[in-house]
């Protein structure tokens, strides 16, 4: 059993890095603080294998990655693709992440669907097709439309995820209408559960790049309180009764709070991670 805690991406967490660090050196330093990270760049483009090879090399043996699915695979781009194009895209994506799989460092691939991906038959069918195309790769599923978790369908959604071997990506996020989902504390996979902490900024949640060029400054602007993290300490302990390995990723980084909150939760759960990269000592560290 394990609880892995980290943040989404390794580029923007200023509290982790010395001022002079080059961007290509950040992951190795990040891996001296946390045992897991989310690869957000994979959402915007299918990454070349050489990127995954470098990331594998920069991290210790027990480190793991949650890799986001490419946006055309989740329908964010709204592009209509022919069947052969879809198959070729999934094949290219799987080939790109192969170095991570070979190294035993793939935690899971995260399919985070857009707000317009609501509960309907053709969307359920799409999830079945994705599961088939991705083979035995561990897949996490995160919805951004609350119809999946509303009565009378919530139990069917959970059962569907269990039946098709989807890892539930449980969300802590603002409750801001149809494009947000409630926190549903249900493990759907006996081996793995993913938790993503998006913050609770209700006013910023529905901002996006189509309407506001500076949306990232506000959407995830939130710092979890000690009391809120204590509740998640209890939630994680509950989920561990049903799923062996829990991964928690903090995404509340519009104000630089993700890394600090992640470390707070690590301390609350009394976790220590062996085998992280060696940490460089500052001039005033003991």
C-alpha positions in Angstrom: 0.0 0.0 0.0 1.2 3.5 -0.7 0.2 7.2 -0.7 2.0 9.3 -3.3 1.6 13.1 -3.1 2.9 15.6 -5.7 1.7 18.4 -7.9 0.7 19.0 -11.5 3.7 19.8 -13.6 7.2 20.7 -12.4 7.8 24.0 -14.1 5.9 26.6 -12.1 6.6 25.9 -8.4 9.0 28.6 -7.5 9.3 27.6 -3.8 11.1 24.4 -4.9 13.9 25.8 -7.0 16.9 28.1 -6.7 16.6 31.3 -8.7 19.3 30.4 -11.1 18.0 27.0 -12.2 17.6 26.2 -15.9 14.2 24.8 -17.0 15.7 21.5 -18.2 17.1 20.9 -14.7 13.9 21.4 -12.7 12.5 17.9 -12.9 15.6 16.4 -11.2 15.2 19.0 -8.4 11.5 18.4 -8.2 12.1 14.7 -7.7 14.1 15.5 -4.6 10.9 16.8 -3.0 8.1 14.6 -4.3 7.7 11.0 -5.6 5.1 11.7 -8.4 4.2 14.4 -10.9 1.6 15.0 -13.6 2.8 15.5 -17.2 0.6 18.3 -18.5 2.5 18.9 -21.7 1.2 15.6 -23.1 -2.2 17.2 -23.3 -1.1 19.8 -25.7 0.9 17.6 -28.0 2.0 14.0 -28.4 5.5 14.2 -27.0 8.5 12.7 -28.7 10.0 9.6 -27.1 13.2 11.5 -26.3 11.3 13.7 -23.8 10.0 10.7 -21.9 13.5 9.2 -22.0 14.9 12.3 -20.4 12.2 12.5 -17.8 12.9 8.8 -16.9 16.6 9.5 -16.7 16.1 12.6 -14.5 14.1 10.8 -11.8 14.9 8.1 -9.3 13.8 4.4 -9.7 10.6 4.6 -7.6 9.4 7.9 -9.1 6.1 7.8 -11.2 4.3 10.0 -13.7 0.6 10.6 -14.3 0.5 11.5 -18.0 -2.4 13.4 -19.4 -4.1 12.1 -22.5 -3.7 14.2 -25.7 -6.5 16.8 -26.1 -7.7 15.2 -29.4 -8.1 11.9 -27.6 -10.5 13.5 -25.1 -12.4 15.7 -27.6 -11.2 19.0 -26.3 -10.3 20.1 -29.8 -13.8 19.3 -31.1 -12.2 17.9 -34.3 -14.1 15.2 -36.1 -11.6 12.4 -37.0 -12.0 9.4 -39.3 -11.7 6.0 -37.7 -8.2 5.4 -39.2 -7.1 8.8 -37.9 -8.3 7.9 -34.4 -6.5 4.6 -34.4 -3.2 6.2 -35.7 -3.4 8.9 -33.1 -3.8 6.4 -30.2 -1.0 4.2 -31.6 1.3 7.3 -31.8 0.4 8.3 -28.3 1.1 4.8 -26.9 4.4 4.6 -28.7 5.4 8.0 -27.3 5.0 6.9 -23.7 6.6 3.5 -24.2 10.0 4.6 -22.5 8.0 5.4 -19.4 6.2 2.1 -19.4 9.5 0.2 -20.0 11.0 2.0 -17.0 8.1 1.0 -14.8 7.4 4.7 -14.1 4.0 5.2 -15.6 1.5 5.6 -12.8 -1.5 6.0 -15.2 -2.7 8.0 -18.2 -5.3 10.6 -17.2 -8.3 11.1 -19.5 -9.7 14.4 -18.3 -12.8 15.1 -20.4 -14.2 18.6 -21.3 -17.2 20.2 -19.7 -19.4 19.4 -22.7 -18.7 15.6 -22.3 -22.0 14.9 -20.6 -23.7 11.6 -19.8 -25.2 10.2 -23.1 -24.9 6.9 -24.9 -22.4 8.0 -27.5 -20.1 9.3 -24.8 -20.3 6.0 -22.9 -19.5 4.2 -26.2 -16.5 6.5 -26.7 -15.2 5.5 -23.2 -15.5 1.8 -24.2 -13.6 2.4 -27.4 -10.8 4.3 -25.6 -10.5 1.5 -23.1 -10.1 -1.0 -26.0 -7.6 1.2 -27.9 -5.4 1.8 -24.9 -5.1 -2.0 -24.1 -3.9 -2.8 -20.6 -2.3 0.6 -19.8 -3.7 1.9 -16.5 -6.2 4.7 -17.2 -7.7 7.3 -14.9 -11.0 9.0 -15.7 -12.0 12.5 -14.7 -15.2 14.2 -15.7 -15.9 17.9 -15.9 -19.7 17.5 -16.3 -21.8 16.8 -13.2 -24.4 14.7 -15.1 -22.3 11.6 -14.6 -22.7 11.9 -10.9 -26.3 13.0 -10.5 -29.2 10.9 -9.5 -30.3 8.4 -10.8 -27.1 7.7 -12.7 -24.3 8.0 -10.2 -24.3 4.3 -9.2 -24.3 3.3 -12.8 -21.3 5.6 -13.6 -19.3 4.1 -10.7 -20.2 0.5 -11.7 -19.3 1.3 -15.4 -15.9 2.5 -14.2 -15.3 -0.7 -12.2 -16.5 -2.9 -15.1 -14.1 -1.3 -17.6 -11.2 -1.0 -15.2 -11.1 2.8 -15.1 -9.2 4.4 -12.2 -11.4 7.1 -10.6 -9.9 10.5 -10.6 -11.6 12.0 -7.6 -11.8 15.8 -7.6 -11.8 18.4 -5.0 -13.0 21.5 -7.0 -15.3 24.4 -6.8 -19.0 23.6 -7.1 -19.7 26.1 -9.8 -22.5 24.7 -11.9 -22.7 22.0 -14.6 -19.0 22.1 -15.4 -17.9 21.0 -12.0 -18.3 17.6 -10.3 -18.9 16.8 -6.7 -16.3 14.9 -4.6 -17.4 11.3 -4.9 -15.3 9.2 -2.5 -15.6 5.9 -4.4 -12.7 3.8 -5.5 -13.3 2.0 -8.7 -10.0 0.2 -9.1 -8.6 -2.1 -6.4 -5.0 -1.2 -7.2 -5.1 2.6 -7.9 -7.1 5.7 -7.1 -6.2 9.3 -8.2 -7.1 12.4 -6.3 -6.7 15.9 -8.0 -6.9 19.0 -5.8 -8.0 21.9 -8.0 -8.8 24.4 -5.2 -12.2 25.9 -4.4 -12.1 29.2 -6.2 -15.8 29.4 -7.4 -15.4 32.7 -9.1 -12.4 31.6 -11.2 -13.5 28.1 -12.1 -15.4 28.8 -15.2 -12.7 31.1 -16.8 -11.0 29.6 -19.8 -8.6 30.4 -22.6 -11.3 31.1 -25.1 -12.7 34.0 -23.1 -9.8 35.2 -20.9 -6.2 35.2 -22.0 -5.1 35.3 -18.3 -7.4 32.6 -17.0 -4.6 30.6 -15.4 -4.0 33.5 -13.0 -7.4 33.0 -11.4 -8.9 29.6 -12.1 -6.7 27.6 -9.6 -6.1 30.5 -7.2 -6.7 28.9 -3.8 -4.8 27.8 -0.7 -6.2 24.8 1.3 -6.6 25.5 5.0 -5.3 23.1 7.6 -8.9 22.1 8.4 -9.6 21.3 4.7 -6.5 19.1 4.5 -7.4 17.3 7.7 -10.7 16.3 6.0 -8.7 14.9 3.1 -6.5 13.0 5.6 -9.6 11.2 6.7 -10.8 10.8 3.1 -7.6 9.2 2.1 -7.6 6.8 5.0 -11.2 5.8 4.0 -10.2 5.2 0.3 -7.2 3.1 1.4 -9.7 0.4 2.6 -10.7 -0.1 -1.0 -7.7 0.8 -3.2 -4.0 -0.1 -2.5 -2.3 2.8 -4.0 -3.5 6.4 -3.7 -2.0 9.2 -5.7 -2.8 12.9 -4.8 -1.9 15.7 -7.1 -2.3 19.4 -6.1 -3.3 21.6 -9.0 -4.1 24.8 -7.0 -1.1 26.7 -8.4 -2.4 30.0 -9.8 -0.9 31.6 -6.6 1.9 29.2 -6.1 0.2 27.2 -3.3 0.3 23.7 -4.7 3.7 22.6 -3.5 3.2 24.0 0.0 -0.2 22.3 0.4 1.3 19.0 -0.9 4.0 19.2 1.7 1.5 20.0 4.4 -0.6 16.9 3.6 2.6 14.8 3.5 3.4 15.9 7.0 -0.2 15.4 8.2 -0.2 11.8 7.0 3.3 11.3 8.5 4.7 10.1 5.2 8.4 9.9 4.3 9.7 8.9 0.8 12.8 6.8 0.5 14.9 7.0 -2.7 14.1 10.6 -3.8 16.8 12.4 -5.6 19.5 14.0 -3.3 18.5 17.5 -2.3 21.0 20.3 -2.7 21.6 22.0 0.6 21.3 25.8 0.8 23.9 28.0 2.5 21.9 28.2 5.7 20.6 24.6 5.8 21.9 22.2 8.5 
